[in-house]
């Protein structure tokens, strides 16, 4: 999705959450995709007080929980991240 398209379709908070999700994906070395785990962390960063109040969790706690079952992936240098991993056809 191009930057101009994203600007037109989403609120500032939603854009901030997606940008933070991209950063979380890269920090976890999941550079080839943005998954639900990254979007959750993006939302926690974009709206920390609201999410912490509603769920009682902080971004660091969620990141630790995610990393306990998801290993770091191989680093990818692509600039744009799809929202999910591509499935390989056999």
ABEGO torsion letter per residue (X at the ends): XBAAAAAAABBAAAAAAAAAAAAAAAAAGAAABBBAAAAAAAAAAABAAAAAAAAGBBAAAAAAAAAAABBBBBBBABABBBABBBBBBX
